[in-house]
Amino acid sequence: MNYRSFQLYFFALILMASSLLTILVFRSYLVPLALGGVLAVVSRPLFKYLHKNLRSDTAAAFLTVVLISLTILAPLSYFLAALTQELGDFFTDVRHFFDVTSFSAFLQQYLPVSMQSMIPQVTSEAMNILRVVVGNLSSKLVGFFSNALGFFISLLIMLISAYYLLKDGAKVKKELLVLSPLSDENDEIILNRLVQAVSAVMNGMLIIGLIKGVLSGLAFWMFGVPAPMFWGAMTALAFFIPFVGSALVTGPAIIYLVFSGHAVAGVGLAVVSVAVIGAVDNVLQPKLVQSKTNLHPLLVLLSIVGGIEFYGFAGFILGPLTLAVTMALLDIYKKDIKAPAARTAA
């Protein structure tokens, strides 16, 4: 081995070691940084519009981030405050319902006479389950609010990274093209796939999920379902579950209304659930993503579910992005590596 080869191997080793250490240093904030990139891509049209009028990258990027922050944080703050109050009232009502006398009377009304001897045991088990559920939820809420500082820092990093990517996006892209060993054409393919995936997920899944959550929350409020805001949020989350979707929440709500003596409201909610909330079918969402990314619906679903499991809640965005990069690299392999090798062999 000559001295030049030794230099190259030594440099590669040092570069890999320093890159690994850098990733370990940044590991707690890799997801906020990635979400900052997503936010920059989504808000790019607004940045371009403001830049056309302000003629300043800095001013346009700053104003874009401020407007996006107000759009996100103001409704989110109101939602969390209202949700906290709503959950408190909801659990108070649930405890009242599961009071030994009320719950026993409820079971006596619907259980056959032959099974009514089991009511004390069923009541005791129900109370135990309720205590466990309330205890777990309480601990989760305490954990969430105790980690509020970490959430605020992550949010701040996301907004700052979005600002700099908007302001210096062209420079960052140019630097990535210089550093990448791939051809500029292939680098453009990967970057375009990422932008398409972000657009598809945000404009498809997130927006439609939010719309279904709002519609279901209004329906729950209209027909007298307790804690409508909370169950509306649960419907928005259930939208990401394939095949079952929002019916996972609206179905039990309909059953609750029917069995609590509000059959007309239950029928009304069922009609609204099918005609309005269910108008956007669970299969439509992967189709919307597929139309922009050319990815198979099954792969999209797996990337969403697996992404949430691997990345956490942000995985519904980061999962499809990971898949988009992988598929772009496979296309590059087929075009630039496998095809020339096959022609040479022939």
Summary of the structure (lengths in Angstrom):
residues: 346
radius of gyration: 26.2
end to end distance: 34.4
largest distance: 92.2
contacts: 989
relative contact order: 0.08
helix: 88%
strand: 0%
